[in-house]
Amino acid sequence: MAEMSVTFRSIPGTQAAIGVAGTHTVVVDRPPGKAGGLGLGFNGGQLLAMAIGGCFCNDLHYVAAEMGIEIASVDVEVTAVFDGEPLLVSAVTVDVKVTPADPGADVAGLVARARATSTVSNSIARGVPVAFHGGD
């Protein structure tokens, strides 16, 4: 079993937060004018879509290496649809275009295997439980 942790802390002088994972950071905020947001960073929905797309991009490269396929370029677009109260993601679409260095490479097989092993999208699709602690 592997474990990863990230930390979020308020950015002084703003109502935004900075997320830290190892040596990497990301700023999270709300759009300007929404609950004190200044639009300084991504909102949660954008980060969720980025997690799905980013994980899938990495998985494409992992699987390509296993299959001996050299990838020339990857183009992935993730669209998340939000509905209801509270606002929840009701659907996610991932559009994928992979250009291999060898035009005869099995791109369909590559995408299918990457999809089958993609950690984030599979976790969401299976309904991973989320536990909150503190605040009391």
Secondary structure, DSSP 8 states (H G I E B T S, - for coil): ------EEEE-TTSS-EEEEETTEEEEE---TTSTT----SB-HHHHHHHHHHHHHHHHHHHHHHHHT--EEEEEEEEEEEEETTTTEEEEEEEEEEEEESSTTS-HHHHHHHHHHH-HHHHHHHHT---------
